[in-house]
Amino acid sequence: MASKIVTSIIRILFLGLLFVFLFYPDKFHIKFEYPGYPQADSWHVRLAKLAFWLLFVIEILRIFYYGVVKSKAKGLVANIVTVITPLVVVLILIEIIFMYVPQSHEGVLSKASQIWWEKYWKPVNALGYHDKEIQNEPGKKKVLVIGDSFAAGHGLEDINERFSNILEAKLGADKYTIYNLGMSGADTRDEVRRLKDFPVKPDIIILEYFPNDIEKVGREKGLTLTGAEPYADLNGPMATIVKRFYLPNFIYWQLPHTGFSTFEKFVQTAYTDTTVLNAHLRDLSGMLAYRDSTQAEMYAVFIPFLFQVDKSAGYTKPVEQYLRSNNVTVVGINDGVVKIPEKERIVGKNDGHGSAALNQLIADRLYEAMKQR
């Protein structure tokens, strides 16, 4: 029996090399080449981790069986091992389960959100947008939707629940084709570049605007948002454990972190600081110049902070006035948002992006505005 225990210990030592290779490759300058690295594990890497954990469990149980059960060991050490062994095995099995549990998040921050992204963020076209491929469709009006993750449909499991897809169906796919250029993390300057680079010239432009569109300009002008970096509240070994393992990572992201009030203060300051605001409006002027060069109609829909509707409308009012003064049709939705129960406005408790109900509201309001034109 002693020899069997020794061989299991030797195999565990060899598994330790695999453990380092799979869980700490960066410490040894090892890089995996696949989309999403290093933020997300590919399904190949998760399969390798699954194999590792199963082999590790087998060796633990083998040691327990020959060292305690078959040898009929007694005493304090045997009792401790009898308690710890099933606990460790259960935790490993739960870790394995959470390697395949998707959950959308504000960004692709948590491991569960990375699994969600891999499972639901389809289709992705050749240009990298969460949208259909570009087609040659003469005779149809071309509509370009530009915006951030709200426009892209972050958190929606079915792309047909996204407001651009709903709007295309309402307008008639035989008469209109809508291309969605939404991109998570995009700001106005980036959106202008995306419009200019897109190979289809629009008849209509729809801007989806969210209060954090001013964030990057605010940072450039010296405003700071402390504590917003992922895992900034973790130190030492706990940070490593939470970042690299699925179960503790899932638990961590169920807990509150950077307070909304901190971000709200940043946004409020940005919109009331004339240096920041004027720089932001200059970025928007680039979008207006592109609209004028293509002679397209332009609409803008302002999505508020979904639990601070009136406040965020006040913050973005200067931007709304600027767009109106430049012949942009601003489509209001705030009166409709407040009629949707708060929990039904967002896709989930850990993801504040717009729900299917909110996307339906946006599509309906845009449709009504376009009919009037």
Solvent accessible surface area in square Angstrom, and as a share of the most:
residue,aa,sasa,rsa
1,M,102,0.46
2,A,74,0.58
3,S,77,0.49
4,K,80,0.34
5,I,41,0.21
6,V,79,0.45
7,T,55,0.32
8,S,0,0.00
9,I,81,0.41
10,I,80,0.40
11,R,100,0.36
12,I,42,0.21
13,L,121,0.60
14,F,136,0.56
15,L,18,0.09
16,G,29,0.28
17,L,123,0.61
18,L,59,0.29
19,F,52,0.22
20,V,50,0.28
21,F,87,0.36
22,L,11,0.06
23,F,6,0.02
24,Y,44,0.17
25,P,13,0.08
26,D,75,0.39
27,K,124,0.52
28,F,120,0.50
29,H,170,0.76
30,I,54,0.27
31,K,156,0.66
32,F,37,0.16
33,E,159,0.71
34,Y,45,0.17
35,P,130,0.82
36,G,42,0.40
37,Y,56,0.21
38,P,93,0.58
39,Q,112,0.50
40,A,22,0.17
41,D,23,0.12
42,S,17,0.11
43,W,138,0.48
44,H,112,0.50
45,V,13,0.08
46,R,14,0.05
47,L,91,0.45
48,A,36,0.28
49,K,8,0.03
50,L,40,0.20
51,A,48,0.37
52,F,7,0.03
53,W,26,0.09
54,L,80,0.40
55,L,86,0.43
56,F,46,0.19
57,V,14,0.08
58,I,98,0.50
59,E,13,0.06
60,I,28,0.14
61,L,79,0.39
62,R,62,0.23
63,I,47,0.24
64,F,39,0.16
65,Y,99,0.38
66,Y,35,0.13
67,G,24,0.23
68,V,22,0.13
69,V,75,0.43
70,K,106,0.45
71,S,49,0.31
72,K,161,0.68
73,A,42,0.33
74,K,183,0.78
75,G,40,0.39
76,L,133,0.66
77,V,113,0.65
78,A,7,0.06
79,N,90,0.46
80,I,80,0.40
81,V,50,0.29
82,T,62,0.36
83,V,102,0.59
84,I,86,0.44
85,T,11,0.07
86,P,65,0.41
87,L,101,0.50
88,V,47,0.27
89,V,17,0.10
90,V,77,0.44
91,L,86,0.43
92,I,12,0.06
93,L,80,0.40
94,I,55,0.28
95,E,11,0.05
96,I,21,0.11
97,I,106,0.54
98,F,45,0.19
99,M,0,0.00
100,Y,99,0.38
101,V,43,0.25
102,P,43,0.27
103,Q,43,0.19
104,S,15,0.10
105,H,13,0.06
106,E,92,0.41
107,G,22,0.21
108,V,52,0.30
109,L,61,0.30
110,S,2,0.01
111,K,20,0.09
112,A,5,0.04
113,S,2,0.02
114,Q,17,0.08
115,I,14,0.07
116,W,8,0.03
117,W,66,0.23
118,E,71,0.32
119,K,113,0.48
120,Y,49,0.19
121,W,24,0.08
122,K,128,0.54
123,P,64,0.40
124,V,76,0.44
125,N,11,0.06
126,A,92,0.71
127,L,89,0.44
128,G,37,0.35
129,Y,13,0.05
130,H,8,0.04
131,D,8,0.04
132,K,58,0.24
133,E,87,0.39
134,I,60,0.30
135,Q,93,0.42
136,N,142,0.73
137,E,29,0.13
138,P,110,0.69
139,G,85,0.82
140,K,51,0.22
141,K,94,0.40
142,K,35,0.15
143,V,0,0.00
144,L,0,0.00
145,V,0,0.00
146,I,0,0.00
147,G,0,0.00
148,D,6,0.03
149,S,13,0.08
150,F,18,0.08
151,A,0,0.00
152,A,1,0.00
153,G,3,0.03
154,H,5,0.02
155,G,8,0.07
156,L,10,0.05
157,E,104,0.47
158,D,66,0.34
159,I,31,0.16
160,N,98,0.51
161,E,66,0.29
162,R,2,0.01
163,F,1,0.00
164,S,3,0.02
165,N,38,0.19
166,I,24,0.12
167,L,0,0.00
168,E,32,0.14
169,A,77,0.60
170,K,74,0.32
171,L,24,0.12
172,G,18,0.17
173,A,54,0.42
174,D,109,0.56
175,K,126,0.54
176,Y,43,0.16
177,T,2,0.01
178,I,7,0.04
179,Y,1,0.01
180,N,3,0.01
181,L,0,0.00
182,G,2,0.02
183,M,51,0.23
184,S,48,0.31
185,G,54,0.52
186,A,8,0.06
187,D,12,0.06
188,T,2,0.01
189,R,109,0.40
190,D,28,0.15
191,E,0,0.00
192,V,14,0.08
193,R,121,0.44
194,R,41,0.15
195,L,0,0.00
196,K,111,0.47
197,D,95,0.49
198,F,6,0.03
199,P,86,0.54
200,V,18,0.11
201,K,114,0.48
202,P,5,0.03
203,D,63,0.33
204,I,7,0.03
205,I,0,0.00
206,I,0,0.00
207,L,1,0.01
208,E,0,0.00
209,Y,1,0.00
210,F,21,0.09
211,P,2,0.01
212,N,49,0.25
213,D,2,0.01
214,I,0,0.00
215,E,33,0.15
216,K,94,0.40
217,V,2,0.01
218,G,0,0.00
219,R,97,0.36
220,E,104,0.47
221,K,93,0.39
222,G,57,0.55
223,L,36,0.18
224,T,107,0.62
225,L,13,0.06
226,T,100,0.58
227,G,41,0.39
228,A,40,0.31
229,E,97,0.44
230,P,64,0.40
231,Y,33,0.13
232,A,58,0.45
233,D,87,0.45
234,L,31,0.15
235,N,127,0.65
236,G,51,0.49
237,P,109,0.68
238,M,106,0.47
239,A,14,0.11
240,T,40,0.24
241,I,74,0.37
242,V,6,0.04
243,K,97,0.41
244,R,47,0.17
245,F,25,0.10
246,Y,8,0.03
247,L,27,0.13
248,P,33,0.21
249,N,0,0.00
250,F,38,0.16
251,I,95,0.48
252,Y,16,0.06
253,W,19,0.07
254,Q,51,0.23
255,L,101,0.50
256,P,125,0.79
257,H,62,0.28
258,T,61,0.35
259,G,36,0.35
260,F,87,0.36
261,S,80,0.51
262,T,55,0.32
263,F,38,0.16
264,E,20,0.09
265,K,145,0.61
266,F,10,0.04
267,V,0,0.00
268,Q,86,0.38
269,T,54,0.31
270,A,0,0.00
271,Y,6,0.02
272,T,101,0.59
273,D,49,0.26
274,T,94,0.54
275,T,78,0.45
276,V,1,0.00
277,L,22,0.11
278,N,74,0.38
279,A,6,0.05
280,H,0,0.00
281,L,30,0.15
282,R,152,0.56
283,D,21,0.11
284,L,0,0.00
285,S,46,0.30
286,G,21,0.20
287,M,1,0.00
288,L,10,0.05
289,A,60,0.46
290,Y,14,0.05
291,R,23,0.09
292,D,86,0.44
293,S,87,0.56
294,T,34,0.20
295,Q,168,0.75
296,A,11,0.08
297,E,54,0.24
298,M,2,0.01
299,Y,1,0.00
300,A,0,0.00
301,V,0,0.00
302,F,20,0.09
303,I,3,0.01
304,P,6,0.04
305,F,9,0.04
306,L,10,0.05
307,F,100,0.42
308,Q,56,0.25
309,V,11,0.06
310,D,119,0.62
311,K,108,0.46
312,S,0,0.00
313,A,36,0.28
314,G,47,0.45
315,Y,28,0.11
316,T,5,0.03
317,K,110,0.46
318,P,46,0.29
319,V,0,0.00
320,E,44,0.20
321,Q,98,0.44
322,Y,53,0.20
323,L,0,0.00
324,R,125,0.46
325,S,86,0.56
326,N,46,0.24
327,N,125,0.64
328,V,7,0.04
329,T,39,0.23
330,V,16,0.09
331,V,9,0.05
332,G,47,0.46
333,I,1,0.00
334,N,44,0.22
335,D,82,0.42
336,G,6,0.05
337,V,0,0.00
338,V,78,0.45
339,K,163,0.69
340,I,23,0.12
341,P,77,0.49
342,E,93,0.42
343,K,182,0.77
344,E,99,0.44
345,R,19,0.07
346,I,24,0.12
347,V,43,0.25
348,G,28,0.27
349,K,161,0.68
350,N,24,0.12
351,D,2,0.01
352,G,20,0.20
353,H,8,0.04
354,G,4,0.04
355,S,11,0.07
356,A,40,0.31
357,A,46,0.36
358,L,1,0.00
359,N,5,0.03
360,Q,77,0.34
361,L,25,0.13
362,I,2,0.01
363,A,0,0.00
364,D,43,0.22
365,R,56,0.21
366,L,0,0.00
367,Y,57,0.22
368,E,89,0.40
369,A,16,0.12
370,M,19,0.08
371,K,135,0.57
372,Q,157,0.70
373,R,148,0.54
